[in-house]
Amino acid sequence: MLNLYDTQSGGLKPVQAVDGKTLRFYCCGPTVYGPAHIGNFRTFVLQDVFRRVIELGGQNTKHVRNLTDVDDKTIRDSQKAGMGLSEFTAGWTKKFHGDCTALNCLPPHIEPSAVAHIPEQIAMVRALVDKGYAYPSEDGSVYFRIASYADYGQLSHLDRRELEIGKTANERANADEYEKDAAADFVLWKARRPEDGANYWQSPWGEGRPGWHLECSSMIHKYLGDTFDLHSGGVDLVFPHHENEIAQSRCACGGHFARHWFHITHLLVDGGKMSKSLGNMFTLEDLENKGYTPAALRYVLAGGYYRRPLNFTLNSMADATAALERLARAEKTLAAAAGNPKTPSYRELVKMQPALGEFQAAWDSLNDDLNTPEALGHVFSALKRIKPAEMNKEEAQKQWLAFRFILEAFGIILPDLDAQIEIPENIQTIAERRWQARQNKDWAASDTLRDELAALGWAVKDGKDGYQLTKN
């Protein structure tokens, strides 16, 4: 059974279904106003590993992940693009789904959108107003009164004085997202404004739209009930988003809300914060254009311990490519010793529950606070110990099946070693420039371009009549 750190209690807890049958969990999904970047996918990939460990461990799951298709950013950018909100967000939703498929993420069982659940959100606001936890303002917006909920701040462990309770008259937090030091009563329903254009709905308080925090609570209430097993998201959502979810949900509906909180820490790039201004906010497409595969990105993202920041570099992508090839060679050798059996699917392995033999330590690490780097270390150690040439067919089959089980827990897709390597156009261009520099005896430029290729994960070998590119 998986023991996982719980943000609220500050300790490890077993991940268990409250009904003893199906683990019901909710993940905060993407805001579909542009392509998801690798920081977003660090969270989604590790949530996918979490789900795989739960299911491979024998528990059923009910996975709900929302789509934020109405908020300040989606409205702003759809207007800039000259598109209707639904058309704009549908395009980015399709892109997100394509990236998830490429990264081998299991689709959620339910994926509700904010726009499709406006009535449920209005109903929750009405309940909060009726119970005295929320109040309308003069402009038709509705705010949650933080002072009315005594347990506010328990998830994020904030002192009540840090919340600036009472600063509601002149410092209402009307934005969908705001800085921690501006915390005050937060908006549940936002009155229509000129910049919203045609993006508004009718409500008891006038025309407007829901605030960002509200959608998750209303959809959790609908699909998971008032007490459910686990809630997950990036660590940046602990406050104020998840804190607000707890307050509005418990006050409107009762229940305990989430019994377990699973948060994933930030991703850094080259040791610093990822930002558009620095040009390091990579998307999956950006990395593919540099010659890397989605499988390599998944390996990097899944291999970092979720409670520590992951420092992403292009060198780590090259290392991941090499590691995947090592795993593929080992799998091919072990499969041959096992008689090249048919590779079982993920769902078939969920039902099999095979003995794990040399790979038991890797599985144990995954169940010990989802320690993915330690688990990968155990995988490579096991492969060093295993001697396929010395095994009989039956033993090789057992070890091969155990190996496949762990690969599926990580969601790793191995490269086809027999497939011809396709060289991306940008890599070919750099290699041609380098070859021309050599012909011109410009050794400094040649060396610089060789280093550039190496940083992108490619090695070049020169011959009398040309050169050969290989993946590192």
C-alpha positions as CSV (number, residue, x, y, z in Angstrom):
1,M,0.0,0.0,0.0
2,L,1.2,3.5,-0.9
3,N,2.2,5.7,2.1
4,L,2.2,9.3,0.9
5,Y,3.0,12.7,2.5
6,D,-0.1,14.7,3.4
7,T,0.2,18.5,3.3
8,Q,-2.3,19.2,5.9
9,S,-1.1,16.8,8.6
10,G,2.5,17.2,7.7
11,G,3.3,13.4,7.8
12,L,3.0,10.2,5.9
13,K,-0.4,8.5,5.6
14,P,-1.6,5.4,3.8
15,V,-3.6,6.2,0.7
16,Q,-6.9,4.4,1.3
17,A,-10.4,4.5,-0.1
18,V,-12.9,5.7,2.5
19,D,-15.5,3.2,1.2
20,G,-12.9,0.4,1.0
21,K,-13.6,-0.1,-2.7
22,T,-12.6,2.8,-5.0
23,L,-10.0,5.5,-4.4
24,R,-11.7,8.7,-5.4
25,F,-9.4,11.6,-6.1
26,Y,-9.4,15.0,-7.8
27,C,-6.6,16.7,-9.6
28,C,-6.6,20.4,-10.5
29,G,-6.4,20.5,-14.3
30,P,-5.0,23.0,-16.9
31,T,-6.3,26.4,-17.7
32,V,-6.8,26.0,-21.5
33,Y,-5.5,29.4,-22.8
34,G,-2.2,28.2,-24.3
35,P,0.0,25.1,-24.5
36,A,0.8,23.4,-21.2
37,H,4.5,23.8,-20.3
38,I,6.9,21.3,-18.8
39,G,6.2,22.7,-15.3
40,N,2.5,21.9,-15.7
41,F,3.4,18.4,-17.0
42,R,5.7,17.7,-14.0
43,T,2.5,17.7,-11.9
44,F,0.4,15.8,-14.4
45,V,3.0,13.1,-15.0
46,L,3.6,12.5,-11.3
47,Q,-0.2,12.4,-10.7
48,D,-0.2,9.7,-13.4
49,V,2.5,7.7,-11.7
50,F,0.5,8.0,-8.5
51,R,-2.6,6.6,-10.1
52,R,-0.6,3.8,-11.7
53,V,0.9,2.8,-8.4
54,I,-2.5,2.8,-6.8
55,E,-4.1,0.7,-9.6
56,L,-1.2,-1.7,-10.0
57,G,-1.3,-2.1,-6.2
58,G,-4.8,-3.5,-6.5
59,Q,-7.1,-0.6,-5.8
60,N,-9.8,0.7,-8.1
61,T,-9.8,4.5,-8.8
62,K,-12.1,7.3,-9.8
63,H,-10.0,10.1,-11.2
64,V,-11.6,13.5,-11.8
65,R,-9.6,16.3,-13.4
66,N,-11.1,19.6,-14.4
67,L,-10.6,22.0,-17.3
68,T,-10.6,25.7,-16.5
69,D,-12.1,27.2,-19.6
70,V,-13.4,30.4,-18.2
71,D,-11.2,32.8,-16.1
72,D,-9.3,36.1,-16.5
73,K,-6.7,34.5,-18.8
74,T,-9.0,32.6,-21.1
75,I,-11.3,35.6,-21.6
76,R,-8.4,38.0,-22.1
77,D,-6.5,35.8,-24.7
78,S,-9.6,34.7,-26.6
79,Q,-10.5,38.3,-27.1
80,K,-7.0,39.0,-28.3
81,A,-7.3,36.2,-30.7
82,G,-10.6,37.5,-32.0
83,M,-12.3,34.1,-31.1
84,G,-15.3,33.1,-29.1
85,L,-14.4,31.6,-25.7
86,S,-15.6,28.1,-26.5
87,E,-13.8,27.9,-29.8
88,F,-10.6,29.3,-28.3
89,T,-10.5,26.9,-25.3
90,A,-11.5,23.9,-27.4
91,G,-8.4,24.3,-29.5
92,W,-6.1,24.4,-26.5
93,T,-8.0,21.5,-24.9
94,K,-7.3,19.4,-27.9
95,K,-3.6,20.4,-27.8
96,F,-3.4,19.4,-24.1
97,H,-5.0,16.0,-24.7
98,G,-2.6,15.4,-27.5
99,D,0.4,16.2,-25.3
100,C,-1.0,13.9,-22.5
101,T,-1.4,11.1,-25.0
102,A,2.2,11.6,-26.2
103,L,3.4,11.6,-22.6
104,N,1.5,8.3,-21.9
105,C,-0.8,9.8,-19.3
106,L,-3.9,7.8,-18.5
107,P,-7.0,9.9,-19.2
108,P,-9.1,10.8,-16.2
109,H,-12.4,9.0,-15.7
110,I,-14.2,12.3,-15.6
111,E,-13.0,15.6,-17.1
112,P,-15.6,18.3,-16.4
113,S,-15.2,21.9,-17.5
114,A,-16.0,25.1,-15.7
115,V,-18.3,26.4,-18.4
116,A,-20.4,23.2,-18.5
117,H,-21.0,23.6,-14.7
118,I,-22.2,27.2,-14.3
119,P,-25.5,26.1,-12.8
120,E,-23.8,24.0,-10.1
121,Q,-21.5,26.9,-9.3
122,I,-24.4,29.4,-8.9
123,A,-26.1,26.9,-6.7
124,M,-23.1,26.7,-4.4
125,V,-22.9,30.5,-4.2
126,R,-26.5,30.7,-3.3
127,A,-26.0,28.1,-0.5
128,L,-23.1,30.2,0.9
129,V,-25.1,33.4,0.8
130,D,-28.2,31.8,2.4
131,K,-26.0,30.4,5.2
132,G,-24.3,33.7,5.9
133,Y,-20.8,32.7,4.7
134,A,-21.0,35.0,1.6
135,Y,-22.4,38.3,0.7
136,P,-23.1,40.3,-2.5
137,S,-21.4,43.6,-3.1
138,E,-23.0,46.7,-4.6
139,D,-21.7,45.9,-8.1
140,G,-23.3,42.4,-8.1
141,S,-20.2,40.4,-7.2
142,V,-20.4,37.9,-4.4
143,Y,-17.6,37.3,-1.8
144,F,-16.8,34.6,0.7
145,R,-16.4,36.0,4.2
146,I,-13.2,34.4,5.5
147,A,-13.8,35.5,9.1
148,S,-16.9,33.2,9.1
149,Y,-14.9,30.1,8.7
150,A,-12.8,29.4,11.8
151,D,-10.6,26.8,10.3
152,Y,-9.3,28.9,7.4
153,G,-5.6,28.5,7.0
154,Q,-5.2,25.0,8.4
155,L,-4.0,23.5,5.1
156,S,-1.4,26.1,4.4
157,H,-0.6,26.5,8.1
158,L,-1.0,30.2,8.0
159,D,-1.5,32.2,11.2
160,R,-4.8,34.0,11.3
161,R,-3.0,37.4,11.5
162,E,-1.3,36.6,8.2
163,L,-4.6,36.5,6.4
164,E,-5.5,40.1,7.1
165,I,-9.1,39.1,8.0
166,G,-11.4,42.1,8.0
167,K,-9.8,44.0,5.1
168,T,-12.8,43.4,3.0
169,A,-14.2,46.8,2.4
170,N,-11.4,48.2,0.4
171,E,-9.1,45.2,-0.4
172,R,-11.4,42.6,-1.8
173,A,-9.5,40.0,-3.9
174,N,-11.5,40.3,-7.1
175,A,-8.9,38.7,-9.4
176,D,-8.9,35.0,-10.1
177,E,-5.3,34.8,-8.8
178,Y,-3.6,37.1,-6.3
179,E,-0.5,37.3,-4.2
180,K,-0.4,35.8,-0.7
181,D,0.0,39.1,1.0
182,A,-3.2,40.4,-0.5
183,A,-5.4,37.7,1.0
184,A,-8.9,38.9,1.9
185,D,-12.4,37.8,1.3
186,F,-12.3,36.1,-2.1
187,V,-14.6,36.4,-5.0
188,L,-17.2,33.7,-5.7
189,W,-19.1,35.4,-8.4
190,K,-17.7,38.2,-10.5
191,A,-20.1,40.9,-11.8
192,R,-20.0,41.5,-15.5
193,R,-17.4,44.0,-16.7
194,P,-16.8,45.5,-20.1
195,E,-13.6,43.6,-20.7
196,D,-15.5,40.3,-20.3
197,G,-17.3,40.9,-23.6
198,A,-20.0,38.3,-24.3
199,N,-18.6,36.0,-21.6
200,Y,-21.2,36.3,-18.9
201,W,-24.2,34.3,-17.4
202,Q,-27.4,35.2,-15.6
203,S,-27.4,34.8,-11.8
204,P,-29.5,35.9,-8.8
205,W,-27.0,38.7,-8.4
206,G,-27.0,39.9,-12.0
207,E,-24.9,39.1,-15.0
208,G,-21.4,37.8,-14.4
209,R,-19.3,34.7,-14.2
210,P,-17.8,32.4,-11.5
211,G,-14.5,33.2,-9.8
212,W,-11.7,30.8,-10.4
213,H,-11.7,29.0,-7.0
214,L,-15.4,28.0,-7.2
215,E,-15.3,25.6,-10.1
216,C,-13.3,22.8,-8.4
217,S,-15.6,22.8,-5.3
218,S,-18.8,22.6,-7.4
219,M,-17.5,19.8,-9.6
220,I,-16.0,17.8,-6.6
221,H,-19.4,18.1,-4.9
222,K,-21.1,16.7,-8.0
223,Y,-18.7,13.9,-8.9
224,L,-17.0,12.9,-5.6
225,G,-19.3,14.0,-2.9
226,D,-18.6,16.0,0.2
227,T,-15.9,13.7,1.6
228,F,-13.5,12.0,-0.7
229,D,-10.1,10.4,-0.5
230,L,-7.4,12.6,-2.0
231,H,-6.9,16.0,-3.7
232,S,-3.8,16.8,-5.7
233,G,-2.2,19.8,-7.5
234,G,1.0,21.8,-7.7
235,V,2.4,23.2,-4.5
236,D,1.6,26.7,-5.8
237,L,-2.1,25.9,-5.4
238,V,-2.0,25.3,-1.6
239,F,-2.7,28.9,-0.9
240,P,-5.0,30.5,-1.8
241,H,-6.7,28.1,-4.2
242,H,-7.0,24.9,-2.2
243,E,-7.5,26.8,1.1
244,N,-10.5,28.6,-0.6
245,E,-11.8,25.3,-1.9
246,I,-11.9,23.8,1.6
247,A,-13.6,26.8,3.1
248,Q,-16.4,27.2,0.5
249,S,-17.0,23.5,0.2
250,R,-17.3,22.7,3.9
251,C,-19.4,25.8,4.5
252,A,-21.8,25.1,1.6
253,C,-22.0,21.3,1.7
254,G,-20.7,20.0,5.0
255,G,-18.5,16.9,5.0
256,H,-14.8,16.6,5.5
257,F,-13.8,17.4,1.9
258,A,-10.4,15.9,1.0
259,R,-8.9,13.4,3.5
260,H,-5.5,13.5,2.0
261,W,-3.6,16.3,0.2
262,F,-0.9,15.4,-2.4
263,H,1.1,18.4,-3.7
264,I,4.0,18.4,-6.2
265,T,6.8,20.9,-5.9
266,H,8.1,23.3,-8.6
267,L,10.2,22.6,-11.6
268,L,13.2,24.8,-12.2
269,V,15.1,25.3,-15.5
270,D,18.9,25.5,-15.4
271,G,18.6,26.2,-11.7
272,G,16.3,29.2,-12.0
273,K,12.6,30.0,-12.3
274,M,10.9,29.2,-15.6
275,S,9.5,32.3,-17.4
276,K,8.7,33.6,-20.9
277,S,11.1,36.5,-20.5
278,L,14.0,34.1,-20.0
279,G,13.0,32.0,-22.9
280,N,13.1,28.8,-20.9
281,M,9.4,28.1,-20.6
282,F,9.6,24.9,-22.7
283,T,6.6,23.0,-24.1
284,L,6.6,19.4,-25.3
285,E,6.6,20.8,-28.9
286,D,9.6,22.9,-28.1
287,L,11.6,19.9,-26.9
288,E,10.4,17.7,-29.9
289,N,11.7,20.4,-32.2
290,K,15.1,20.1,-30.5
291,G,15.1,16.4,-31.3
292,Y,13.9,14.9,-28.0
293,T,11.0,12.5,-27.5
294,P,8.0,12.7,-25.3
295,A,9.2,9.4,-23.6
296,A,12.5,11.2,-22.6
297,L,10.5,14.1,-21.1
298,R,8.3,11.7,-19.2
299,Y,11.4,9.9,-17.9
300,V,12.9,13.2,-16.6
301,L,9.6,14.4,-15.0
302,A,8.7,11.0,-13.5
303,G,12.3,10.5,-12.2
304,G,12.3,13.5,-9.9
305,Y,11.1,13.2,-6.3
306,Y,7.8,15.0,-6.0
307,R,8.6,16.8,-2.7
308,R,11.8,18.4,-4.0
309,P,12.2,20.9,-6.8
310,L,13.3,19.3,-10.1
311,N,16.0,21.1,-12.0
312,F,15.4,20.6,-15.7
313,T,18.2,20.9,-18.2
314,L,18.7,19.9,-21.8
315,N,21.5,17.6,-20.6
316,S,18.9,15.8,-18.5
317,M,16.9,15.1,-21.6
318,A,20.1,13.7,-23.3
319,D,20.7,11.5,-20.2
320,A,17.1,10.3,-20.2
321,T,17.4,9.3,-23.9
322,A,20.5,7.3,-23.0
323,A,18.8,5.7,-20.0
324,L,15.7,4.7,-22.0
325,E,18.0,3.0,-24.6
326,R,19.8,1.1,-21.7
327,L,16.4,0.0,-20.4
328,A,15.3,-1.0,-23.9
329,R,18.4,-3.1,-24.5
330,A,18.0,-4.8,-21.1
331,E,14.3,-5.5,-21.9
332,K,15.1,-7.0,-25.3
333,T,17.8,-9.3,-23.9
334,L,15.5,-10.5,-21.0
335,A,12.6,-11.0,-23.4
336,A,14.7,-13.1,-25.7
337,A,15.7,-15.3,-22.8
338,A,12.0,-15.6,-21.9
339,G,11.1,-16.7,-25.4
340,N,9.9,-13.3,-26.6
341,P,6.4,-13.5,-25.0
342,K,3.7,-11.1,-26.0
343,T,4.0,-7.9,-24.1
344,P,1.1,-7.4,-21.7
345,S,-0.8,-4.1,-21.7
346,Y,-1.1,-1.9,-18.6
347,R,-4.6,-3.1,-17.9
348,E,-3.5,-6.8,-18.2
349,L,-0.7,-6.1,-15.6
350,V,-3.2,-4.5,-13.3
351,K,-5.1,-7.8,-13.2
352,M,-2.0,-10.0,-13.1
353,Q,-0.3,-8.7,-9.9
354,P,2.9,-10.7,-10.8
355,A,5.6,-11.6,-8.3
356,L,8.3,-8.9,-8.6
357,G,11.5,-10.8,-7.8
358,E,14.6,-8.7,-8.3
359,F,12.3,-5.6,-8.9
360,Q,10.5,-5.8,-5.5
361,A,12.8,-3.1,-4.0
362,A,11.8,-0.7,-6.8
363,W,8.1,-1.3,-6.1
364,D,8.7,-0.8,-2.4
365,S,10.3,2.6,-3.1
366,L,7.3,3.7,-5.2
367,N,5.1,2.8,-2.3
368,D,7.3,4.7,0.2
369,D,6.1,8.2,-0.5
370,L,6.4,7.8,-4.3
371,N,10.2,7.8,-4.2
372,T,10.7,7.6,-7.9
373,P,14.4,8.4,-8.1
374,E,15.2,5.7,-5.6
375,A,12.9,3.3,-7.4
376,L,14.7,3.9,-10.7
377,G,18.0,3.3,-8.9
378,H,16.7,-0.1,-7.8
379,V,15.6,-0.9,-11.4
380,F,19.1,-0.4,-12.7
381,S,20.7,-2.3,-9.8
382,A,18.4,-5.2,-10.5
383,L,19.3,-5.2,-14.2
384,K,23.0,-5.4,-13.2
385,R,22.3,-8.5,-11.0
386,I,20.1,-10.3,-13.5
387,K,22.0,-12.7,-15.9
388,P,19.5,-13.7,-18.6
389,A,22.0,-16.0,-20.3
390,E,22.1,-18.1,-17.1
391,M,18.4,-18.3,-16.6
392,N,16.0,-20.9,-17.7
393,K,13.0,-19.8,-19.7
394,E,10.5,-19.9,-16.8
395,E,12.7,-17.7,-14.5
396,A,13.4,-15.3,-17.4
397,Q,9.7,-15.0,-18.0
398,K,9.1,-14.1,-14.3
399,Q,11.8,-11.5,-14.2
400,W,10.8,-10.0,-17.6
401,L,7.1,-9.7,-16.4
402,A,8.3,-8.0,-13.2
403,F,10.4,-5.6,-15.2
404,R,7.4,-4.8,-17.4
405,F,5.3,-4.2,-14.3
406,I,7.7,-1.6,-13.0
407,L,8.0,0.1,-16.4
408,E,4.2,0.4,-16.5
409,A,4.2,1.9,-13.0
410,F,6.4,4.7,-14.3
411,G,4.5,4.8,-17.6
412,I,7.8,4.4,-19.5
413,I,7.6,3.7,-23.2
414,L,10.8,2.1,-24.4
415,P,12.4,3.2,-27.8
416,D,12.4,0.8,-30.7
417,L,16.0,-0.1,-31.0
418,D,15.5,-1.5,-34.5
419,A,13.8,1.6,-35.8
420,Q,15.9,4.0,-38.0
421,I,16.6,7.2,-36.1
422,E,14.8,10.2,-37.6
423,I,17.0,13.3,-37.5
424,P,15.0,16.5,-36.9
425,E,15.5,19.3,-39.4
426,N,17.1,21.7,-36.9
427,I,19.7,19.1,-35.9
428,Q,20.5,18.4,-39.5
429,T,20.9,22.1,-40.2
430,I,23.4,22.5,-37.3
431,A,25.3,19.4,-38.5
432,E,25.5,20.8,-42.0
433,R,26.8,24.2,-40.8
434,R,29.4,22.3,-38.7
435,W,30.5,20.3,-41.7
436,Q,30.9,23.4,-43.8
437,A,32.9,25.0,-41.1
438,R,35.3,22.1,-41.2
439,Q,35.6,22.3,-44.9
440,N,36.5,26.0,-44.4
441,K,39.0,24.9,-41.7
442,D,37.1,27.1,-39.2
443,W,37.9,24.8,-36.3
444,A,36.5,27.2,-33.6
445,A,33.1,27.3,-35.2
446,S,33.2,23.6,-35.8
447,D,33.9,22.9,-32.1
448,T,31.1,25.4,-31.0
449,L,28.6,23.6,-33.3
450,R,29.7,20.2,-32.0
451,D,29.1,21.4,-28.5
452,E,25.7,22.7,-29.5
453,L,24.7,19.3,-31.0
454,A,25.9,17.6,-27.8
455,A,23.8,19.9,-25.7
456,L,20.8,18.8,-27.8
457,G,21.6,15.2,-27.3
458,W,23.4,14.3,-30.5
459,A,26.9,13.1,-31.2
460,V,28.7,13.5,-34.6
461,K,31.3,11.3,-36.1
462,D,33.3,12.5,-39.0
463,G,34.5,10.5,-42.0
464,K,36.4,11.2,-45.1
465,D,33.3,11.8,-47.2
466,G,30.9,13.1,-44.6
467,Y,29.6,12.7,-41.0
468,Q,27.2,10.5,-39.0
469,L,24.8,11.7,-36.3
470,T,23.8,9.5,-33.4
471,K,21.7,10.1,-30.3
472,N,23.7,10.3,-27.1
